[in-house]
């Protein structure tokens, strides 16, 4: 899969959506079952469409902290990959794919084979950025 991501946006003013915790409280019935300690792995949901095929971009807000930046307050270039991985993991989780359950029950892992990045403008200390996961190729 290839992902496009990281764009700066103004701070979120809308009400924050509740994300179910790992114990399975709240969320969809699938999330409730998948979160129970002794629950069997539930069937995977239907594949998500690619960009341009009715795909709705998935994004997460990321606040830029001091630990993410260099001495000048600019995000260290390698940290963008951490942000992208968080968005990819949360996108898969929102689609019903719990990576820890897949690794434990199916003995499978997702491996990143190649990453390519173009840096257009820096994220700065204190910024709130939106990081999106948008598969463009499988």
N, CA, C and O atoms as CSV, one atom per row, in Angstrom:
chain,resi,resn,atom,element,x,y,z
A,1,UNK,N,N,0.834,-1.169,0.000
A,1,UNK,CA,C,0.000,0.000,0.000
A,1,UNK,C,C,0.882,1.237,0.000
A,1,UNK,O,O,1.970,1.240,0.575
A,2,UNK,N,N,0.412,2.257,-0.634
A,2,UNK,CA,C,1.092,3.545,-0.577
A,2,UNK,C,C,0.149,4.515,0.116
A,2,UNK,O,O,-1.068,4.412,-0.040
A,3,UNK,N,N,0.685,5.438,0.865
A,3,UNK,CA,C,-0.121,6.389,1.596
A,3,UNK,C,C,0.374,7.794,1.328
A,3,UNK,O,O,1.578,8.024,1.214
A,4,UNK,N,N,-0.539,8.718,1.230
A,4,UNK,CA,C,-0.211,10.132,1.186
A,4,UNK,C,C,-0.606,10.692,2.536
A,4,UNK,O,O,-1.604,10.268,3.119
A,5,UNK,N,N,0.163,11.635,3.035
A,5,UNK,CA,C,-0.202,12.132,4.344
A,5,UNK,C,C,0.436,13.458,4.684
A,5,UNK,O,O,1.132,14.065,3.870
A,6,UNK,N,N,0.190,13.883,5.872
A,6,UNK,CA,C,0.683,15.055,6.580
A,6,UNK,C,C,0.360,16.365,5.870
A,6,UNK,O,O,0.992,16.737,4.881
A,7,UNK,N,N,-0.630,17.037,6.400
A,7,UNK,CA,C,-0.930,18.387,5.951
A,7,UNK,C,C,-1.286,19.191,7.183
A,7,UNK,O,O,-1.878,18.660,8.123
A,8,UNK,N,N,-0.938,20.448,7.189
A,8,UNK,CA,C,-1.211,21.284,8.347
A,8,UNK,C,C,-2.632,21.806,8.252
A,8,UNK,O,O,-3.124,22.117,7.167
A,9,UNK,N,N,-3.280,21.896,9.397
A,9,UNK,CA,C,-4.616,22.473,9.425
A,9,UNK,C,C,-4.772,23.299,10.685
A,9,UNK,O,O,-3.960,23.221,11.607
A,10,UNK,N,N,-5.825,24.085,10.706
A,10,UNK,CA,C,-6.118,24.880,11.892
A,10,UNK,C,C,-6.572,23.953,13.005
A,10,UNK,O,O,-7.050,22.853,12.726
A,11,UNK,N,N,-6.435,24.369,14.266
A,11,UNK,CA,C,-6.890,23.528,15.374
A,11,UNK,C,C,-8.344,23.105,15.189
A,11,UNK,O,O,-9.174,23.868,14.696
A,12,UNK,N,N,-8.628,21.880,15.595
A,12,UNK,CA,C,-9.973,21.341,15.451
A,12,UNK,C,C,-10.938,22.087,16.353
A,12,UNK,O,O,-10.679,22.265,17.543
A,13,UNK,N,N,-12.050,22.520,15.783
A,13,UNK,CA,C,-13.039,23.222,16.579
A,13,UNK,C,C,-14.285,22.374,16.778
A,13,UNK,O,O,-15.135,22.699,17.607
A,14,UNK,N,N,-14.398,21.283,16.019
A,14,UNK,CA,C,-15.579,20.443,16.171
A,14,UNK,C,C,-15.418,19.514,17.364
A,14,UNK,O,O,-14.323,19.341,17.899
A,15,UNK,N,N,-16.511,18.933,17.757
A,15,UNK,CA,C,-16.518,18.039,18.895
A,15,UNK,C,C,-15.709,16.780,18.563
A,15,UNK,O,O,-15.865,16.211,17.482
A,16,UNK,N,N,-14.863,16.354,19.471
A,16,UNK,CA,C,-14.004,15.195,19.263
A,16,UNK,C,C,-14.825,13.917,19.302
A,16,UNK,O,O,-15.651,13.724,20.194
A,17,UNK,N,N,-14.588,13.028,18.307
A,17,UNK,CA,C,-15.295,11.758,18.270
A,17,UNK,C,C,-14.686,10.820,19.300
A,17,UNK,O,O,-13.475,10.831,19.525
A,18,UNK,N,N,-15.532,10.009,19.924
A,18,UNK,CA,C,-15.052,9.062,20.919
A,18,UNK,C,C,-14.442,7.865,20.211
A,18,UNK,O,O,-15.059,7.281,19.320
A,19,UNK,N,N,-13.233,7.501,20.605
A,19,UNK,CA,C,-12.568,6.322,20.063
A,19,UNK,C,C,-12.659,5.234,21.118
A,19,UNK,O,O,-12.264,5.460,22.262
A,20,UNK,N,N,-13.173,4.052,20.766
A,20,UNK,CA,C,-13.294,2.990,21.754
A,20,UNK,C,C,-11.932,2.603,22.303
A,20,UNK,O,O,-10.930,2.634,21.589
A,21,UNK,N,N,-11.904,2.241,23.575
A,21,UNK,CA,C,-10.629,1.829,24.144
A,21,UNK,C,C,-10.369,0.363,23.815
A,21,UNK,O,O,-11.221,-0.314,23.240
A,22,UNK,N,N,-9.194,-0.116,24.181
A,22,UNK,CA,C,-8.783,-1.471,23.835
A,22,UNK,C,C,-9.601,-2.527,24.544
A,22,UNK,O,O,-9.625,-3.681,24.114
A,23,UNK,N,N,-10.271,-2.157,25.625
A,23,UNK,CA,C,-11.088,-3.128,26.347
A,23,UNK,C,C,-12.391,-3.414,25.619
A,23,UNK,O,O,-13.129,-4.317,26.012
A,24,UNK,N,N,-12.687,-2.660,24.563
A,24,UNK,CA,C,-13.869,-2.914,23.765
A,24,UNK,C,C,-15.085,-2.143,24.206
A,24,UNK,O,O,-16.179,-2.408,23.706
A,25,UNK,N,N,-14.951,-1.197,25.122
A,25,UNK,CA,C,-16.103,-0.426,25.555
A,25,UNK,C,C,-16.543,0.479,24.419
A,25,UNK,O,O,-15.717,1.108,23.758
A,26,UNK,N,N,-17.828,0.541,24.199
A,26,UNK,CA,C,-18.370,1.413,23.163
A,26,UNK,C,C,-18.027,0.887,21.781
A,26,UNK,O,O,-17.584,-0.251,21.623
A,27,UNK,N,N,-18.237,1.725,20.797
A,27,UNK,CA,C,-17.893,1.363,19.429
A,27,UNK,C,C,-18.914,0.434,18.804
A,27,UNK,O,O,-20.008,0.243,19.334
A,28,UNK,N,N,-18.546,-0.138,17.675
A,28,UNK,CA,C,-19.424,-1.041,16.946
A,28,UNK,C,C,-19.432,-2.410,17.609
A,28,UNK,O,O,-18.561,-2.702,18.428
A,29,UNK,N,N,-20.409,-3.258,17.266
A,29,UNK,CA,C,-20.410,-4.612,17.824
A,29,UNK,C,C,-19.106,-5.355,17.526
A,29,UNK,O,O,-18.626,-6.126,18.356
A,30,UNK,N,N,-18.531,-5.122,16.334
A,30,UNK,CA,C,-17.260,-5.769,15.983
A,30,UNK,C,C,-16.163,-5.335,16.946
A,30,UNK,O,O,-15.384,-6.166,17.412
A,31,UNK,N,N,-16.095,-4.037,17.249
A,31,UNK,CA,C,-15.076,-3.534,18.162
A,31,UNK,C,C,-15.299,-4.072,19.564
A,31,UNK,O,O,-14.336,-4.355,20.277
A,32,UNK,N,N,-16.562,-4.218,19.974
A,32,UNK,CA,C,-16.856,-4.731,21.304
A,32,UNK,C,C,-16.393,-6.181,21.427
A,32,UNK,O,O,-15.811,-6.564,22.442
A,33,UNK,N,N,-16.653,-6.992,20.388
A,33,UNK,CA,C,-16.246,-8.396,20.417
A,33,UNK,C,C,-14.732,-8.508,20.313
A,33,UNK,O,O,-14.121,-9.277,21.055
A,34,UNK,N,N,-14.112,-7.752,19.400
A,34,UNK,CA,C,-12.673,-7.842,19.189
A,34,UNK,C,C,-11.896,-7.399,20.415
A,34,UNK,O,O,-10.761,-7.832,20.612
A,35,UNK,N,N,-12.483,-6.545,21.245
A,35,UNK,CA,C,-11.782,-6.043,22.404
A,35,UNK,C,C,-11.794,-6.971,23.594
A,35,UNK,O,O,-11.007,-6.770,24.519
A,36,UNK,N,N,-12.644,-7.973,23.618
A,36,UNK,CA,C,-12.719,-8.887,24.758
A,36,UNK,C,C,-11.506,-9.807,24.759
A,36,UNK,O,O,-11.070,-10.291,23.714
A,37,UNK,N,N,-10.982,-10.032,25.934
A,37,UNK,CA,C,-9.725,-10.767,26.083
A,37,UNK,C,C,-9.763,-12.161,25.468
A,37,UNK,O,O,-8.793,-12.562,24.825
A,38,UNK,N,N,-10.835,-12.907,25.641
A,38,UNK,CA,C,-10.887,-14.287,25.176
A,38,UNK,C,C,-11.712,-14.452,23.902
A,38,UNK,O,O,-12.044,-15.574,23.520
A,39,UNK,N,N,-12.039,-13.357,23.253
A,39,UNK,CA,C,-12.863,-13.441,22.047
A,39,UNK,C,C,-12.059,-13.997,20.881
A,39,UNK,O,O,-10.869,-13.712,20.740
A,40,UNK,N,N,-12.713,-14.785,20.057
A,40,UNK,CA,C,-12.066,-15.298,18.850
A,40,UNK,C,C,-11.939,-14.164,17.847
A,40,UNK,O,O,-12.694,-13.193,17.896
A,41,UNK,N,N,-10.994,-14.288,16.949
A,41,UNK,CA,C,-10.809,-13.280,15.912
A,41,UNK,C,C,-12.042,-13.278,15.018
A,41,UNK,O,O,-12.423,-14.316,14.476
A,42,UNK,N,N,-12.657,-12.124,14.868
A,42,UNK,CA,C,-13.864,-12.026,14.070
A,42,UNK,C,C,-13.502,-11.896,12.595
A,42,UNK,O,O,-12.390,-11.480,12.272
A,43,UNK,N,N,-14.421,-12.243,11.693
A,43,UNK,CA,C,-14.131,-12.131,10.268
A,43,UNK,C,C,-13.781,-10.692,9.900
A,43,UNK,O,O,-14.318,-9.738,10.461
A,44,UNK,N,N,-12.882,-10.568,8.958
A,44,UNK,CA,C,-12.445,-9.243,8.516
A,44,UNK,C,C,-13.563,-8.564,7.744
A,44,UNK,O,O,-14.308,-9.225,7.021
A,45,UNK,N,N,-13.687,-7.245,7.890
A,45,UNK,CA,C,-14.678,-6.519,7.117
A,45,UNK,C,C,-14.295,-6.489,5.641
A,45,UNK,O,O,-13.191,-6.883,5.265
A,46,UNK,N,N,-15.211,-6.022,4.823
A,46,UNK,CA,C,-14.952,-5.927,3.394
A,46,UNK,C,C,-13.773,-5.000,3.132
A,46,UNK,O,O,-13.553,-4.061,3.898
A,47,UNK,N,N,-13.005,-5.242,2.063
A,47,UNK,CA,C,-11.856,-4.387,1.753
A,47,UNK,C,C,-12.289,-2.938,1.560
A,47,UNK,O,O,-13.372,-2.661,1.045
A,48,UNK,N,N,-11.435,-2.036,1.976
A,48,UNK,CA,C,-11.706,-0.613,1.800
A,48,UNK,C,C,-11.374,-0.199,0.377
A,48,UNK,O,O,-10.423,-0.722,-0.204
A,49,UNK,N,N,-12.131,0.725,-0.201
A,49,UNK,CA,C,-11.846,1.173,-1.560
A,49,UNK,C,C,-10.583,2.030,-1.601
A,49,UNK,O,O,-10.178,2.621,-0.600
A,50,UNK,N,N,-9.979,2.082,-2.770
A,50,UNK,CA,C,-8.797,2.922,-2.977
A,50,UNK,C,C,-9.224,4.349,-3.255
A,50,UNK,O,O,-10.394,4.616,-3.528
A,51,UNK,N,N,-8.255,5.279,-3.184
A,51,UNK,CA,C,-8.535,6.678,-3.496
A,51,UNK,C,C,-9.131,6.755,-4.896
A,51,UNK,O,O,-8.643,6.096,-5.814
A,52,UNK,N,N,-10.164,7.541,-5.063
A,52,UNK,CA,C,-10.827,7.678,-6.354
A,52,UNK,C,C,-11.924,6.653,-6.578
A,52,UNK,O,O,-12.611,6.716,-7.598
A,53,UNK,N,N,-12.114,5.712,-5.661
A,53,UNK,CA,C,-13.139,4.674,-5.790
A,53,UNK,C,C,-14.163,4.802,-4.672
A,53,UNK,O,O,-14.649,3.792,-4.163
A,54,UNK,N,N,-14.493,6.012,-4.288
A,54,UNK,CA,C,-15.432,6.212,-3.207
A,54,UNK,C,C,-14.770,6.202,-1.845
A,54,UNK,O,O,-15.450,6.160,-0.820
A,55,UNK,N,N,-13.452,6.239,-1.828
A,55,UNK,CA,C,-12.705,6.224,-0.575
A,55,UNK,C,C,-12.841,7.549,0.135
A,55,UNK,O,O,-12.647,8.608,-0.460
A,56,UNK,N,N,-13.176,7.487,1.419
A,56,UNK,CA,C,-13.231,8.692,2.234
A,56,UNK,C,C,-11.930,8.757,3.023
A,56,UNK,O,O,-11.653,7.855,3.813
A,57,UNK,N,N,-11.122,9.801,2.832
A,57,UNK,CA,C,-9.838,9.876,3.531
A,57,UNK,C,C,-10.007,9.777,5.045
A,57,UNK,O,O,-10.948,10.327,5.618
A,58,UNK,N,N,-9.092,9.079,5.666
A,58,UNK,CA,C,-9.070,8.916,7.112
A,58,UNK,C,C,-7.924,9.759,7.647
A,58,UNK,O,O,-6.817,9.706,7.112
A,59,UNK,N,N,-8.172,10.528,8.685
A,59,UNK,CA,C,-7.089,11.340,9.236
A,59,UNK,C,C,-7.167,11.388,10.749
A,59,UNK,O,O,-8.221,11.184,11.352
A,60,UNK,N,N,-6.015,11.665,11.341
A,60,UNK,CA,C,-5.926,11.829,12.782
A,60,UNK,C,C,-5.218,13.149,13.070
A,60,UNK,O,O,-4.340,13.557,12.309
A,61,UNK,N,N,-5.588,13.817,14.152
A,61,UNK,CA,C,-4.865,15.028,14.531
A,61,UNK,C,C,-3.594,14.652,15.293
A,61,UNK,O,O,-3.604,13.736,16.116
A,62,UNK,N,N,-2.512,15.356,15.018
A,62,UNK,CA,C,-1.249,15.140,15.733
A,62,UNK,C,C,-0.724,16.497,16.172
A,62,UNK,O,O,-0.506,17.382,15.345
A,63,UNK,N,N,-0.524,16.658,17.457
A,63,UNK,CA,C,0.066,17.878,18.008
A,63,UNK,C,C,1.587,17.727,17.952
A,63,UNK,O,O,2.118,16.666,18.282
A,64,UNK,N,N,2.285,18.778,17.536
A,64,UNK,CA,C,3.740,18.746,17.468
A,64,UNK,C,C,4.310,19.168,18.818
A,64,UNK,O,O,4.099,20.291,19.275
A,65,UNK,N,N,5.032,18.249,19.442
A,65,UNK,CA,C,5.641,18.486,20.745
A,65,UNK,C,C,7.137,18.764,20.590
A,65,UNK,O,O,7.720,18.541,19.529
A,66,UNK,N,N,7.727,19.247,21.649
A,66,UNK,CA,C,9.157,19.549,21.670
A,66,UNK,C,C,9.982,18.334,21.258
A,66,UNK,O,O,10.969,18.465,20.534
A,67,UNK,N,N,9.576,17.151,21.720
A,67,UNK,CA,C,10.310,15.919,21.406
A,67,UNK,C,C,10.324,15.599,19.910
A,67,UNK,O,O,11.177,14.839,19.452
A,68,UNK,N,N,9.395,16.167,19.148
A,68,UNK,CA,C,9.304,15.909,17.711
A,68,UNK,C,C,10.205,16.816,16.883
A,68,UNK,O,O,10.401,16.585,15.689
A,69,UNK,N,N,10.758,17.857,17.523
A,69,UNK,CA,C,11.441,18.906,16.764
A,69,UNK,C,C,12.942,18.942,17.000
A,69,UNK,O,O,13.472,18.331,17.928
A,70,UNK,N,N,13.601,19.682,16.120
A,70,UNK,CA,C,15.018,19.971,16.322
A,70,UNK,C,C,15.134,21.249,17.151
A,70,UNK,O,O,14.123,21.775,17.616
A,71,UNK,N,N,16.331,21.743,17.337
A,71,UNK,CA,C,16.553,22.914,18.179
A,71,UNK,C,C,15.843,24.166,17.638
A,71,UNK,O,O,15.580,25.100,18.395
A,72,UNK,N,N,15.537,24.188,16.351
A,72,UNK,CA,C,14.857,25.323,15.739
A,72,UNK,C,C,13.344,25.254,15.818
A,72,UNK,O,O,12.659,26.151,15.328
A,73,UNK,N,N,12.806,24.193,16.434
A,73,UNK,CA,C,11.357,24.068,16.552
A,73,UNK,C,C,10.680,23.504,15.322
A,73,UNK,O,O,9.461,23.598,15.183
A,74,UNK,N,N,11.476,22.906,14.408
A,74,UNK,CA,C,10.948,22.307,13.183
A,74,UNK,C,C,10.957,20.794,13.360
A,74,UNK,O,O,11.920,20.238,13.888
A,75,UNK,N,N,9.886,20.120,12.921
A,75,UNK,CA,C,9.813,18.663,13.058
A,75,UNK,C,C,10.997,18.017,12.346
A,75,UNK,O,O,11.274,18.303,11.181
A,76,UNK,N,N,11.687,17.142,13.071
A,76,UNK,CA,C,12.790,16.363,12.514
A,76,UNK,C,C,12.219,15.475,11.414
A,76,UNK,O,O,11.187,14.836,11.619
A,77,UNK,N,N,12.863,15.422,10.257
A,77,UNK,CA,C,12.289,14.799,9.066
A,77,UNK,C,C,11.836,13.354,9.278
A,77,UNK,O,O,10.804,12.962,8.735
A,78,UNK,N,N,12.560,12.562,10.036
A,78,UNK,CA,C,12.194,11.154,10.224
A,78,UNK,C,C,10.920,10.995,11.047
A,78,UNK,O,O,10.261,9.959,10.959
A,79,UNK,N,N,10.564,11.996,11.840
A,79,UNK,CA,C,9.364,11.886,12.670
A,79,UNK,C,C,8.085,11.878,11.844
A,79,UNK,O,O,7.056,11.386,12.309
A,80,UNK,N,N,8.130,12.414,10.629
A,80,UNK,CA,C,6.945,12.356,9.780
A,80,UNK,C,C,6.552,10.900,9.516
A,80,UNK,O,O,5.365,10.591,9.403
A,81,UNK,N,N,7.532,10.013,9.417
A,81,UNK,CA,C,7.228,8.594,9.202
A,81,UNK,C,C,6.501,8.003,10.406
A,81,UNK,O,O,5.630,7.149,10.240
A,82,UNK,N,N,6.842,8.441,11.607
A,82,UNK,CA,C,6.121,7.986,12.797
A,82,UNK,C,C,4.668,8.441,12.735
A,82,UNK,O,O,3.758,7.679,13.062
A,83,UNK,N,N,4.454,9.679,12.318
A,83,UNK,CA,C,3.092,10.196,12.224
A,83,UNK,C,C,2.290,9.411,11.178
A,83,UNK,O,O,1.122,9.088,11.396
A,84,UNK,N,N,2.922,9.111,10.053
A,84,UNK,CA,C,2.261,8.361,8.985
A,84,UNK,C,C,1.887,6.959,9.480
A,84,UNK,O,O,0.793,6.470,9.201
A,85,UNK,N,N,2.797,6.320,10.211
A,85,UNK,CA,C,2.515,4.975,10.735
A,85,UNK,C,C,1.357,5.006,11.721
A,85,UNK,O,O,0.530,4.094,11.725
A,86,UNK,N,N,1.282,6.030,12.551
A,86,UNK,CA,C,0.139,6.149,13.473
A,86,UNK,C,C,-1.167,6.241,12.700
A,86,UNK,O,O,-2.141,5.575,13.049
A,87,UNK,N,N,-1.198,7.058,11.658
A,87,UNK,CA,C,-2.415,7.212,10.860
A,87,UNK,C,C,-2.790,5.907,10.174
A,87,UNK,O,O,-3.965,5.542,10.135
A,88,UNK,N,N,-1.804,5.204,9.634
A,88,UNK,CA,C,-2.069,3.923,8.970
A,88,UNK,C,C,-2.636,2.913,9.962
A,88,UNK,O,O,-3.598,2.211,9.652
A,89,UNK,N,N,-2.050,2.838,11.142
A,89,UNK,CA,C,-2.506,1.904,12.174
A,89,UNK,C,C,-3.919,2.241,12.623
A,89,UNK,O,O,-4.749,1.344,12.770
A,90,UNK,N,N,-4.207,3.517,12.842
A,90,UNK,CA,C,-5.549,3.925,13.266
A,90,UNK,C,C,-6.575,3.716,12.158
A,90,UNK,O,O,-7.728,3.388,12.440
A,91,UNK,N,N,-6.170,3.902,10.894
A,91,UNK,CA,C,-7.058,3.648,9.760
A,91,UNK,C,C,-7.432,2.169,9.726
A,91,UNK,O,O,-8.604,1.828,9.569
A,92,UNK,N,N,-6.447,1.298,9.870
A,92,UNK,CA,C,-6.725,-0.134,9.884
A,92,UNK,C,C,-7.607,-0.506,11.075
A,92,UNK,O,O,-8.524,-1.318,10.950
A,93,UNK,N,N,-7.321,0.091,12.222
A,93,UNK,CA,C,-8.116,-0.179,13.428
A,93,UNK,C,C,-9.563,0.259,13.226
A,93,UNK,O,O,-10.484,-0.467,13.603
A,94,UNK,N,N,-9.775,1.429,12.639
A,94,UNK,CA,C,-11.127,1.928,12.382
A,94,UNK,C,C,-11.876,1.020,11.403
A,94,UNK,O,O,-13.105,0.946,11.427
A,95,UNK,N,N,-11.120,0.332,10.544
A,95,UNK,CA,C,-11.724,-0.586,9.577
A,95,UNK,C,C,-11.949,-1.974,10.174
A,95,UNK,O,O,-12.466,-2.862,9.497
A,96,UNK,N,N,-11.560,-2.169,11.454
A,96,UNK,CA,C,-11.795,-3.441,12.108
A,96,UNK,C,C,-10.605,-4.369,12.151
A,96,UNK,O,O,-10.737,-5.522,12.562
A,97,UNK,N,N,-9.444,-3.894,11.737
A,97,UNK,CA,C,-8.235,-4.710,11.741
A,97,UNK,C,C,-7.369,-4.333,12.936
A,97,UNK,O,O,-6.673,-3.318,12.901
A,98,UNK,N,N,-7.405,-5.134,13.986
A,98,UNK,CA,C,-6.568,-4.907,15.161
A,98,UNK,C,C,-5.229,-5.591,14.910
A,98,UNK,O,O,-5.167,-6.819,14.846
A,99,UNK,N,N,-4.163,-4.820,14.767
A,99,UNK,CA,C,-2.871,-5.380,14.406
A,99,UNK,C,C,-2.340,-6.367,15.441
A,99,UNK,O,O,-1.710,-7.358,15.074
A,100,UNK,N,N,-2.583,-6.115,16.720
A,100,UNK,CA,C,-2.105,-7.056,17.736
A,100,UNK,C,C,-2.833,-8.395,17.630
A,100,UNK,O,O,-2.224,-9.446,17.826
A,101,UNK,N,N,-4.125,-8.367,17.322
A,101,UNK,CA,C,-4.891,-9.608,17.165
A,101,UNK,C,C,-4.449,-10.359,15.908
A,101,UNK,O,O,-4.351,-11.586,15.925
A,102,UNK,N,N,-4.185,-9.644,14.835
A,102,UNK,CA,C,-3.720,-10.283,13.597
A,102,UNK,C,C,-2.366,-10.950,13.834
A,102,UNK,O,O,-2.135,-12.073,13.387
A,103,UNK,N,N,-1.483,-10.259,14.531
A,103,UNK,CA,C,-0.161,-10.824,14.810
A,103,UNK,C,C,-0.263,-12.044,15.728
A,103,UNK,O,O,0.384,-13.063,15.488
A,104,UNK,N,N,-1.066,-11.936,16.763
A,104,UNK,CA,C,-1.202,-13.016,17.737
A,104,UNK,C,C,-1.954,-14.220,17.156
A,104,UNK,O,O,-1.491,-15.355,17.277
A,105,UNK,N,N,-3.098,-13.980,16.534
A,105,UNK,CA,C,-3.974,-15.070,16.111
A,105,UNK,C,C,-3.648,-15.634,14.731
A,105,UNK,O,O,-3.771,-16.837,14.503
A,106,UNK,N,N,-3.237,-14.771,13.822
A,106,UNK,CA,C,-2.961,-15.217,12.455
A,106,UNK,C,C,-1.471,-15.345,12.156
A,106,UNK,O,O,-1.076,-15.821,11.091
A,107,UNK,N,N,-0.651,-14.914,13.113
A,107,UNK,CA,C,0.813,-14.936,12.950
A,107,UNK,C,C,1.226,-14.174,11.692
A,107,UNK,O,O,2.113,-14.605,10.955
A,108,UNK,N,N,0.576,-13.047,11.459
A,108,UNK,CA,C,0.863,-12.221,10.287
A,108,UNK,C,C,1.200,-10.805,10.743
A,108,UNK,O,O,0.706,-10.338,11.770
A,109,UNK,N,N,2.036,-10.136,9.980
A,109,UNK,CA,C,2.397,-8.751,10.265
A,109,UNK,C,C,2.390,-7.957,8.966
A,109,UNK,O,O,2.517,-8.516,7.876
A,110,UNK,N,N,2.240,-6.649,9.101
A,110,UNK,CA,C,2.323,-5.759,7.951
A,110,UNK,C,C,3.747,-5.225,7.894
A,110,UNK,O,O,4.250,-4.697,8.885
A,111,UNK,N,N,4.393,-5.355,6.755
A,111,UNK,CA,C,5.763,-4.913,6.598
A,111,UNK,C,C,5.801,-3.792,5.569
A,111,UNK,O,O,5.274,-3.929,4.465
A,112,UNK,N,N,6.429,-2.686,5.940
A,112,UNK,CA,C,6.602,-1.592,4.990
A,112,UNK,C,C,7.835,-1.914,4.156
A,112,UNK,O,O,8.934,-2.068,4.687
A,113,UNK,N,N,7.644,-2.012,2.866
A,113,UNK,CA,C,8.726,-2.380,1.956
A,113,UNK,C,C,9.420,-1.166,1.375
A,113,UNK,O,O,10.612,-1.215,1.069
A,114,UNK,N,N,8.680,-0.070,1.219
A,114,UNK,CA,C,9.252,1.110,0.580
A,114,UNK,C,C,8.523,2.344,1.061
A,114,UNK,O,O,7.303,2.331,1.224
A,115,UNK,N,N,9.270,3.409,1.288
A,115,UNK,CA,C,8.696,4.693,1.676
A,115,UNK,C,C,9.340,5.770,0.823
A,115,UNK,O,O,10.554,5.775,0.623
A,116,UNK,N,N,8.527,6.673,0.325
A,116,UNK,CA,C,9.017,7.819,-0.437
A,116,UNK,C,C,8.322,9.054,0.109
A,116,UNK,O,O,7.103,9.054,0.283
A,117,UNK,N,N,9.078,10.096,0.378
A,117,UNK,CA,C,8.487,11.296,0.968
A,117,UNK,C,C,8.974,12.549,0.256
A,117,UNK,O,O,10.155,12.681,-0.067
A,118,UNK,N,N,8.057,13.452,0.023
A,118,UNK,CA,C,8.375,14.789,-0.468
A,118,UNK,C,C,7.967,15.763,0.616
A,118,UNK,O,O,6.811,15.777,1.040
A,119,UNK,N,N,8.904,16.575,1.067
A,119,UNK,CA,C,8.632,17.538,2.133
A,119,UNK,C,C,8.321,18.882,1.494
A,119,UNK,O,O,9.177,19.478,0.840
A,120,UNK,N,N,7.090,19.361,1.685
A,120,UNK,CA,C,6.641,20.604,1.064
A,120,UNK,C,C,6.765,21.810,1.983
A,120,UNK,O,O,7.201,22.880,1.558
A,121,UNK,N,N,6.386,21.637,3.232
A,121,UNK,CA,C,6.532,22.725,4.200
A,121,UNK,C,C,6.654,22.102,5.589
A,121,UNK,O,O,6.078,21.045,5.847
A,122,UNK,N,N,7.392,22.743,6.472
A,122,UNK,CA,C,7.645,22.147,7.779
A,122,UNK,C,C,6.472,22.288,8.747
A,122,UNK,O,O,5.702,23.246,8.687
A,123,UNK,N,N,6.362,21.317,9.630
A,123,UNK,CA,C,5.460,21.434,10.774
A,123,UNK,C,C,6.310,21.986,11.914
A,123,UNK,O,O,7.478,21.624,12.060
A,124,UNK,N,N,5.722,22.853,12.708
A,124,UNK,CA,C,6.468,23.549,13.750
A,124,UNK,C,C,5.942,23.221,15.133
A,124,UNK,O,O,4.800,22.791,15.296
A,125,UNK,N,N,6.784,23.429,16.115
A,125,UNK,CA,C,6.439,23.205,17.509
A,125,UNK,C,C,5.102,23.871,17.826
A,125,UNK,O,O,4.904,25.052,17.542
A,126,UNK,N,N,4.195,23.108,18.412
A,126,UNK,CA,C,2.884,23.630,18.792
A,126,UNK,C,C,1.815,23.490,17.733
A,126,UNK,O,O,0.632,23.631,18.042
A,127,UNK,N,N,2.194,23.212,16.468
A,127,UNK,CA,C,1.191,23.038,15.414
A,127,UNK,C,C,0.317,21.826,15.690
A,127,UNK,O,O,0.747,20.861,16.321
A,128,UNK,N,N,-0.904,21.890,15.210
A,128,UNK,CA,C,-1.785,20.733,15.171
A,128,UNK,C,C,-1.909,20.385,13.702
A,128,UNK,O,O,-2.439,21.166,12.912
A,129,UNK,N,N,-1.417,19.208,13.337
A,129,UNK,CA,C,-1.475,18.804,11.932
A,129,UNK,C,C,-2.464,17.664,11.780
A,129,UNK,O,O,-2.786,16.969,12.744
A,130,UNK,N,N,-2.933,17.483,10.577
A,130,UNK,CA,C,-3.815,16.376,10.255
A,130,UNK,C,C,-3.003,15.399,9.421
A,130,UNK,O,O,-2.453,15.769,8.384
A,131,UNK,N,N,-2.928,14.157,9.872
A,131,UNK,CA,C,-2.188,13.132,9.150
A,131,UNK,C,C,-3.207,12.149,8.594
A,131,UNK,O,O,-3.997,11.573,9.342
A,132,UNK,N,N,-3.186,11.959,7.280
A,132,UNK,CA,C,-4.203,11.104,6.651
A,132,UNK,C,C,-3.588,9.845,6.080
A,132,UNK,O,O,-2.421,9.817,5.691
A,133,UNK,N,N,-4.405,8.800,6.038
A,133,UNK,CA,C,-4.035,7.535,5.416
A,133,UNK,C,C,-4.940,7.360,4.206
A,133,UNK,O,O,-6.157,7.220,4.333
A,134,UNK,N,N,-4.334,7.370,3.055
A,134,UNK,CA,C,-5.091,7.262,1.815
A,134,UNK,C,C,-4.407,6.258,0.896
A,134,UNK,O,O,-3.466,6.620,0.190
A,135,UNK,N,N,-4.858,5.000,0.887
A,135,UNK,CA,C,-4.218,4.014,0.011
A,135,UNK,C,C,-4.448,4.376,-1.449
A,135,UNK,O,O,-5.575,4.637,-1.869
A,136,UNK,N,N,-3.374,4.389,-2.207
A,136,UNK,CA,C,-3.501,4.722,-3.616
A,136,UNK,C,C,-3.140,3.527,-4.504
A,136,UNK,O,O,-3.377,3.546,-5.712
A,137,UNK,N,N,-2.556,2.476,-3.882
A,137,UNK,CA,C,-2.195,1.293,-4.648
A,137,UNK,C,C,-2.068,0.104,-3.706
A,137,UNK,O,O,-1.555,0.233,-2.595
A,138,UNK,N,N,-2.542,-1.060,-4.161
A,138,UNK,CA,C,-2.386,-2.299,-3.378
A,138,UNK,C,C,-1.717,-3.319,-4.247
A,138,UNK,O,O,-1.479,-4.444,-3.807
